[in-house]
Amino acid sequence: MLRRIERRAMLSCAIMALGAWAIARGRVDAPLGVLGGGALVWISYRGIKSGVDALGDRTTSRVRVAVGLVKFFTRYGILAVAAYVIMARLRMPPLAVFGGASSLVVAVMIEAFRKKPPHNVD
């Protein structure tokens, strides 16, 4: 299921970037903003996923858990720097960046609506 969500998030981001390009009438700042927002959410997702994996592994030593947590928080530092560069230095449109960052939410919504509720067995 996570692999499907990951693929759908990338596809959603690409479709939104194409839509932003069409709406912006060929200007590249809007689709690049969408892709930048998609990159930000991808960094965040990978950080959360690796942190949960490190904490959830019962066979991992305390040192490996500590290293996993350091990586987890380091990714958030990288995420903050990347967001700063995208928004302040490259001056990408905030709405486009927000659109790209919402690509994971779109993918989760598609997955939620795709699943049929289980049948009640009486």
Secondary structure by P-SEA (a helix, b strand, c coil): caaaaaaaaaaaaaaaaaaaaaaaccccaaaaaaaaaaaaaaaaaaaaaaaaaaaacccccaaaaaaaaaaaaaaaaaaaaaaaaacccccccaaaaaaaaaaaaaaaaaaaaacccccccc
